[in-house]
């Protein structure tokens, strides 16, 4: 009998003990959750206006995170911030998962969001007061921020820019160069030097004259000059130039500094329609000089890397600028008043010259429809890149601020770079001739590589 009693006692213990422990654990967890919710609610942390993700401040395993996870009142007095916040809030997959799923690929959905954000922000008290204090240049920009449907005045006679004859493979590179009607000398210098369209050989790799190569196309991006301000109407001359060279893409908007962003968004849209096979895009100013043979070889190297197809999805390379602050000097052409934008700029590649893949160009075209126009074009591109969760690659061979000290005076200096800014038309001709003359002497010169230094906060100027 005693043996039977011990047996059943052991059975009960084995069955009941885990159940009791499990019940106690659930009870403990429930008490802790109730306590935490009660405390955080009292502290206001769960208020949807200012949600803070706890446990992120002292975690050394990750990069520092903003103190605020999302904040609907962030920079509430800045016009652009309010506009963009209205869109970002609608596109937040946590707040509106079903709406995002239905409208993820819908351009009408994007257009309605843009219009809705303008209506929402312009109805806020105080916005008109801030608008009245803005400089005239900014007022003109704000007055046209919601417009992107400008008609094309001139476009290339080839499908995707000049240089489409006898191509045996997809174009490797499209040179998309921002210019103005009056800068004819710059365009001519580019056409005859680094911007020649058609097949272009890469840089020689060894004494056996082994080289890369690729097809290059060219297009110049323009708005419209004001004939009254310019004193002459250049429309007829532009039409003649377009017929002769077939490389002009011009829209009917005012060609001002703040409208350079329009050239980006309109070009991306044009590219997505007519240049689907092009592998890379160079987008830059008409006063830069490119070592095109070296650029061709560099891009071919990127295509030969492992997992190149995956890397091309968000490939962008240039002179990357981090932690830049808006210029608050009202005499500068880069001046952005704090009534329009507050906060630092996202990481971006300097607009003097940048290269990105054709795949990324199409993605930028799509995401740009959900980002309000910003008056600094390269900053706007950075804003689009952030929303694609993509990062530009910094390369020291992109000298958007020229050579440091006297490095440019060395014999093979221009064989070490992919781009340098600024150069006059006369200098372009001379530099192109020098590249050809010193090609044999400098055939094995590597591209510029400089040990990375800690990036400091800068101001766009």
N, C-alpha and C positions, 0 to 999 in steps of 0.2 A: 504493500500500500504506500509506504514512504517513497519507494522507488518510482511508483506511478505519479505521485504528487510532484516530485522533483522534475520528472519528465515534462509534465504539463506546465510547471512554472517556467521552465527554460523556453518552452515553445511560446508562451505568452510574452515573455521578456523579448525574445527575438522578433516577434511580430509587432509588439506595441512600442518598443523603444524608438525605432526609426520614425514611426508615425508621430510620436510625441515630440521628437526633435524637429521634424518638419513643420509641425504646427507652431512650435515656439519660434522657428526661424521666420515663418510668414508673419507672425504676430510682431516680431521685432522689426521686420522690414516695413510693415504697415505703419507702426508707430513712428519710425524714422521719416517716412515719406510725408506723413501728416504734419510732423514737426517742421520739416524743411519747407513745405508749401506754405504753412502758416507764417513762418519767419520771412520768407521771400516776398509774400504778398504784402506783409506789413511794411517791408522795406521798399516796395514799389518796383522790384526787379522784373516782375512779370507783366508790368505795364507794357502794352504793345508799342508804345511810343519809344521805349528805351530798353531793349532786351540785352542783358549782359550774359555772355556764356561764362559760367563759373568754372574755376579750375584752370584758366588759361594764362594767368599772369606770371606764375612762378615755374611753369613747366619748361625745363631747360631742353627738352627734346625737340622743340619746335621753334620756328622763328617767332619773334614778338607779334602779338595780334593787337588790333585796335581795341581800346577799352570798351567800345560800343559795338555790338554785333550788327544791329541795324538801328537806325535812328531816324524817324520820320521828320524830325525837326533839325536835322543836320544842315548847318549853313542856311537857315531858313530865310535870311534876308537877301541871299544872292539869287539873281534871276535865273541863270543857267542851271544852278543846282536844284532849284525848285522844279524847273521844267523836266530835268532828267529824272529826278526822284519820282515824279508822277508816272513816268514810263517804267522805271525799274521796279516800282512797287507793283504795277500791273503784271510785270513779267516774272515776278518772284515765284519760283516753282513751289516754295513752301506755302506761301499765302494763297496762291491760286493754281493748283496743279492741273485741274481740269481745263481751265481756260487756256493755259499755256500749251497743253497737249493738242487742243483743237486748233490753235492759231499759230503753231510754231513755224509753219512754212507759208503763212498767208500774208502777202504784201498789203492787202486791203486792211487786214487786222493791224499792221504796222502803221499805215496811214491814219487810221482812226485813232490810234494811240497818240500820235503826234498832235493831231488836231485837238484831241481831248485834253492833253496836257497844257496846251496854250490856253484853252478856255478856262481850265481849272486855275492856273496860276495868274492869269490876267484878271480874274475876278477877286483875287486876294487883296485885302486892304494893304495899302502901302506900296504895292508894286508900281503903280503909276508914279508915285512920288520918287522912287528910286530911278525910274526910267527918265524922268525929266532932268535928273542931275547928271545923266551920262553924257560924254562927249558926243559931238555930232557924228563922228565916224561910227561910234558904237550904236547910236540911235538908228542910223541907216542899216547897220547890220541886223539889229534886233527886229527892225521893221520888215525884214525879208527872210528871217530865220526859218519860217515855215514853208518856204518855196524852194523846190528843187526841179521843177519841170520846165527848164529853159530849152527853147528850140535850138537845133543845130543849124548853124549858118554855113559852115564848110566842113567837109569830112574827106578822109583819104579816098582816092579812087580804087585802091586795093582793098581787100577784105579787112586786113588788120595792119594798116600803115604801109609806108613805102618799103619796097624791097622784097616783094613777094614773087619775083620771077624765078622760074626754074628751080624751085625748092624741091629737094629730094627727101626731105625729112621735116618734121615740125620745127618751127622757129625756136631757136634756143633763147633768144633775148629780144624783147621789145623795149626800145628806148622811148620813154614817155617824158617829154621835156616841157616844163612850164616856161612859157615865154609871153611876150606882149607884142602887139602889132608893130611898135616902133623898133623892136630889137631885131631887125633884119640882119644886121652884121653878125650878131651872135649865132643866128640860125645858119647863115652861110658858112661860118667858121666851123660849126659842128658838122654840117653836111660833108665838108671836105676833109675833116680830120677824124676825130674819134667817133663821130656819129654816122659813118658810112653804112649804108644799108646793103643787104645781100650777104654772100658768104664771107666770113672773116676768119682768118687763121688765128689760133691761139699762140701763146708764147712758146718758143722753142724749148724743148725739154732736155736736149743733149746735143752733142756735136754731130750727131747723125741727122739733125734737122727733123726730128720727130716732133710733131705738134698737134695740138687739139684744134678744133674748129667748130663753127656753128653758124646758122643763119641768123642774121640780125635784121630787125625791122625798126622803123623810126616813125614817130608821130609827135608833133608839137601841139601843146594844149594852150588854148587862148580863150579869153573872154572878148568883150567889145570895148574899145576906147570911146570916150565921149568926144565927138567931133568938136563940140563947142569949147571944151576945156583944152583939147589938143590943138585946136586952130586949123585942123585939116581932117578930111574924111579919108581914111586909108582903105575903105572897103574894096574899091576897085583894084588897088594894088594887091591886097590880100587874096582876092579871087584869082588874079593872074599868077601869083606865087603858088597858090594851091593847085591850079591846073598844070603848072610846069613841074612841080616837085611831088605832088600827090601825098604830102605828109602833114597837112594842116587839119586840125580838129578844133573848130571854133564854135562856141555857144553864144547866144544872145543875152549875156549878163554883163554888168559893169565890171571891168577888169581892174579891181582894186586889191590891195594887200589882204584885207579881211575876207575877200571872196576867193582866195586861193583854195580854201577848203572845198568850194564848189567844183573846182577842177578835179579834185580827188574823187568825190562821190559821182560826178558825171562821167569821169573816165572809167571808174570801176564798172559802172553800168554798161558803158559802151564796150569795154573789154569783155564782159561776160556774154555779150551778144555776138561779138565778131572775132574774138581771139581765143576761142576755147582750147586750141591746141598749143598755144605758146607756153613754154616752160617757165620762163622768168621775165620779170618786169623790172627795168630800172626807171625810177621816178625821181626827177631832180630838176634843178634850175638850169637856165641857159648860160650861166657863167661858171660852170664847173668844167674841169678837165678829167676825162676818164682814160685810163690805160686799158683800152678795150681788148687788145690781145690777152693781157693778163687777166682781165675780167672773164673772158671766154674760158680760159684754162681753169680759173678758180671755180666757175660754175660747173664745168665738166667734172671737176674733182668732187663736188658735192653730190653729183648724180652717181658717182662710182662708190660712194660710201655705203656701208651696210645699212639696211633698213632705210634707204634713201626715199622710197615711196612714202613711208610713214612720216619722215622728217619734212617732206615737202608740203605737208598739210598746213603747217604754220611757220614756214621758213621765211625769215626776214633778217637781213644783215645790214649794218651801217654803223654810224657813230652814235652809240646809245647814250642817252642823257637820263640820269636818274635824279629823283628828289628835287626837281626844279620848281621854283616858286614863280607865280605870276609877276610880271613887271608892273610896279605901281608908280613909275615915273611918267607923268602925263605928257611929257614931251617925246617919249619914245613911241615908235610905230608899233611896238609890242605891248603898249600899255593896256592893261585889263583892270578896270576898276573893281573894287571889292563888292560893289553893288551888283556886279554881273556874275562874278565867280569868286568863290572862296575855297581855300585848301591848296595843297600842293598838286602839281601835275603828275600824271601817271608816267611810268617809264616809257620813253619814246625814242625813235631813231631820228636824228637831225634831218630836217627836210631838204637840206642842200643836195643830198643824194642818198638814196636807199634802194636796196634790191630786195624783192620778194618774189615768191613763186607764183605761177599762174593760178594754182589751186587756192592759195591764200587770197589772191586778188578777188576771186569769186566769193570767198567767205566774207571778206571785208565789204563787198558790195551788199551782201545780205544783212550783215549786222549793222551797217551804217544807217539803215532805215529805222533803227531803233535807238539811235544816238543823235541828240540834237546838235546841229551845226555849231562849231566853235570857231572863233575868228583866227586862231593860230593853227595852220593846217597840219603841221607835224604833231602837235599836241592832240588834235582831233583823231589822227591815226592811232596814237597811243591809247586814247579812250576806247576806240574800237577794238584794239588788240586785247585790252583788259577784259572786255566782254566776251572775247573768244578764248580767254584763258591761255593766251599765247604771249611769248616773250621774244623781243628782237635780240639778235646776237650782236655783240659788240666786236668790231674788227678794227685794229689800229691802222689798217691800210685805207680807211675812209677818213680823209683829213678835211672835215668840213670847216675847221678853223685854221687851215693851212699848216705848213711844216713848223715844228718848233725850232726856235733859234735859227741856225744856218744850215740845217739838215738838207734843205732844198738845193743847196749849191753843190752838193757832191755829185760826182760823175754819174752814178747809177741811181740817184735819188728817185727819179720818176719811174724806175723799174721796180721799186719797192712798194708802190702804192697802187690802189685801185681807183681812187678818186681824190681830187684836191679842189678846194674852193677858196678863193675866187680867182678866175683868170679871164683876161680880156680876149677879144677875137684875135688880136695880133699875137698874144702870148700862146694861144691855142695852136696857131700855125707853127710857131717856133718850137714848142714843146713836142708836137707830133713829128716834126722833122728830126729833132734830137733823139726821140725814141727809136726811130728807124736807123739813125746814124750809129747809135751806141748799142744796137741790138746784139751784135756778136760779142762785144766786150762784157756785156752785162747779162748774158743769157742764163747764168746760174744764180743770179741775185735773188735772195728770198724776199717774200713780202715782210713788211714791217711787223715786228712782234715786240711788245713792250711789257715788262712786268706790271701786272695789275696793281694799281694803287687804290686805297680806300676812297670811295666816292663821297664827295662833299656835297652839301646842299648848294644849289646854284639858282640864279635868277635868269629867266629867259630875257635876253636883251639883244 
